[in-house]
Every structure is written in structure tokens, then in C-alpha cells.
Amino acid sequence: MPGAVAGGGARERPRLKSEEAHARLHALLVGGEIRAGAFVSQQDLVAAIGLPMAPVRDAVKRAAADGLVEVLPQRGVRVVDASARRILDAFGLRLLVDREGARKLARRGGNAATAAVRAAHETLIARLRRRLTEAAIAKCHEVDWALHSALADAIDNALVAEIYAKNRDRLVILQRTRPMLPDRVLPSLTEHVAILAAIGARDPEAADAAVAAHARQTLRWWGFLNPPFD
């Protein structure tokens, strides 16, 4: 049968070079190898990605469409910059989605995802109170996004999920410019637990307020003493 291999399985379609280039560029951006605000030439990207110019150019176009880079004619490519407006817009978008997700989850008392996230938070908090290690701080990023992903997933809307995923990439790139400080780790996790507790208590208003309070504290840590939203 055409397109089949021994054993009856479908032959895997070879990965297109443009797809590979996009995956490699994405990894460079969210991994911090190319920093927020950096200027790079397309020739530099060809060297970093290890693929020909044509697929790299396609990858840059996709990254630009996703808001991760900006193509500057005759100058090269600039990674999304950590300007005040960019930071506020990215966190503001996340806040809009998180608040709606928290309210929706609270109306039904949470789900398996929020229960798992809460357990992970409580385990990590206990670990950090015993000893604040670099490994434990690194784990905070994982549990942080587990909570925010659970809030976004609760909306159960494919278009929202797509927008949220792209904004998450922008936030990850921006956050590389401001590593988590030890003094912010436990307060941030405690704010998360307050959100999860309100969800578990089936209190949408309290969950909404807890999400907003967490966003305010996060932006204050970024230097915005009076964020223009609540």
C-alpha cells in the first residue's frame, strides 16, 4: 500500500526545513540564547540555526507574526524588547485570561489540574522553607506556568489558547531580562496558593481578586509601583 512501511504503520513525513528552522529559532529565543532587545542579522541567524537562508527567512517571518521579533529593513532582526509598554501589554493580556479562567474554575471548585498544581506548590513551598536552593528556584518557573496554563485552559477556547501561547513566549523572553530574585520566590508561590484556595472554595470573586493581587505584586517587582490595571 503506498505510503506504508513494514508492519502497516504510516510513513512519517520528513520535517520540512522551514519547520525545523522555526523550531530552532523558537528555542533560541525562549531559551535566552538570543536576548530580548538584541539585534541580529539574518546571516547570524543562519549560523546559529544551522540551516540555509530560505528556511531561516521563513522562520523569522513566523516569529515576527507571533510578535517575538521585528524585521528591520537593511538593519536585521530585533528581538522583542523589554520596554515598559511591552511588559504592561504582555502581563495585561495574561491577566485578562487568568481572571476569567480563575472565575470559571471557581464556579466548579477546580479540577484535576488545579489540584495537582496546588499539591506541587505546597511541596515546593515546604522545600524552599527548608532550604532556598538554585534548583528549587528553577522549579518555581515550572510550577508558575503550570498554574497560569491551568487558568487559561479552563476557558476551553482554541483561539484564546493560541493567543495565550504566543503571549507566553513573549513573557518568557521578557522574563529572561529579569531573573527571579530569592526574595520574590516564596511570596509569589504564596500568592498562587491564595488563587488556588479561592478556586477550591468555589469563590469566583475571591479567585478573581487573588489573580489581580498577584499581577499587581509581579508588576511591582518589575518596577511598576502603580500598575494601570487591577
N, C-alpha and C positions, 0 to 999 in steps of 0.2 A: 504494500500500500504506500503511495507516495507520501513523503513527509514523516514516515515512521522509522523507528530503529528497532533492532532486535529486542524482543521482549514486549513489543507492542506500544512502547511509550512514544510520545510525540517528540520529535527532534527539537531541541531548544534553539530558539532563534538567536543567532550571534548578536551580541550587543553592538549597536551602532557606535561609531567613533564619536558622533556628536553627543550621544547619551553618556558615553564614558567621560568625555571632556567635561560635560556638565556635572557629573558626579564628583570628578576630581576637583573642579573649581569650587563646588559647594563645600567639599571637605576642607579645602584650603581656607575658605572664608570663615566657616563656623568653628574650625579648629584653631583659628587665631594665627595661622602662618602668614596670612596677609591681613594686616590690622585695619581697623576702622579708620577712615580718612586717608589711607595710603593711596598714592598714585603709582600705577604700574603700567608699563607699555604692553601691548599685545604680544610683542616679541618676548618680553619677560614671562608672560603667562604661558606662551608656547613652551619655554624652557622648563617652567615649574610644573606644568601639567604633563609634558612629555608626549604631546600629540601634535599633528600638523596644524597650521594656521586656520584652515577652513573649519574644522570642528571646534577649535578654541573660540573662533569668532562667533559661532552659533551658541556656544556655552555662555559667552559674555552677553549676547543678546537676551538669552533667557534669564540670566542673573539680573540684567537691567530691568526686564519686565517684572521681575519679582521684587524690585526695589532694593536689591543688595549692592548694586554698583551703578555708576553713572558713566556713560561713554562720552568723553570729551574730545571732539574732533581735533586732530593734529596734536593732541596732548596725551592721550592714552585713556586709562580707565581709573576712576576713583571709587574706592570702596565707600559705602555709606558712612557718613561722618557722624561723630557723637556731638552734634550741635544741640543746644537747648531745645529747639523746636522739634528736632528728630526724636529726642528722648521723650519729650512730653507726648508727642503723637503716638509713638510706639507703645508706651505704657498706658496711655489713654485708651487706645484700641483694645489692649488686653483687658483693661478694667471693665469696659463695656460688656465684653463677652463673659468675663469671670462673674460679674454681678448677676447677669441673667442665669448663668449656669448654676450659681450658688442658690438662687431663689428656687429654681426648678428642682434641684436636688433636695432642698429643704422641705419642699411640699410633700415629698415621699420618704423623707427620713434618710436619704442617702442610698447607696447601692454597694455592691461588692467592691467596686473600685475605690470608693471613698473609705470603706472600712479598711482595706489594705493600705491605703495611703496614711490613714491615721495611725495604724499599727507601726508602720515604718517610721513615722515621725516620732512616736513615743519611744521606740527603740533607739533612734538616733539621739534624741534629747538626753536619754539616760546615759548613753555612751559619751556624749560631749560633756556632761556634767562630771563624769569621772575623769576625763582627760580630753583636752582640746588638741587634737592632732590634725596634721595636714590631710591625712586620709579621710578623717571624719568630716572635715570642712569640705573636701571634694565631694563627698557623698551628699552634702546638702544640696548641691546643684541638681542631682538626680531626683531627690525627693521633692525639691521645689517644683520642678517641671512636672513631676507626677501629679501634684495637686492641681496645677494650672491646666494640665491636659484633661484631668477628670472633670473640671468645671466646664471646659469647652466642649468635651464630648457629650455632656449632659444635654446640650442644646439639640443634638442629633440633627444637624443640618449640614449637608455636604458643602454648600457654598461658604458657610461660616467656618467650617473646618479648614477649607482651603485658604481662606484669608488669614485665619489664626495661625496656620502652619508657616505661612510666609512671614507673618509678623514675628513669630517665634524666632525664625532665623535672623531677622533684623536685630531682635533683642539680644540674642546670643552674641552676635558680632559686637554690638554696643557694649555689652557687659564685659567683654574681654578687655575693655579700656579701664575698667574699674574692678579689680579683683575683690572678692568678698573679704571683708575685714573680720577678724575674730570677734570683735565686739558686736558685730551685727548678726552673727550666726544664730545664737540662741534666741534673741528677740524675734528674728524672722520666723524661726520654726514655731515659736510660741504663738505668734500671730496666725500662722497656718492652723494650728490646733484649735484656736478660737473659731476660725471659719468652720472647721470640721465638726466641732462641738455644736455649733448652731445648726448645722445641717442635720446632725444626728438628733437634735432636739425638735426637729420639724418646725423651726422658726425662721421663715424666709426673711423677715425684716432684720433679724439679728445677723443672719448669714450675709445679707447684703451690706449691712453696716460693718461687719468684720472684714469683708473683702475691701471695702473703701478705706478702712483704717490701715490695713496692710499696705495698700497702694500709697497712701499718704506717707507712711513711715519709710517705705522704699524710696520714694522720691526725695524725701528729706535727706536720706543718706546720700543721694546723688547731688544734693546741694540746693534743692528747691524747697525753701522753707515754707512757702505758701502755695502749694500746687493749685493750678486753676481748675480743679475739679475735686469732687469728693466721692 
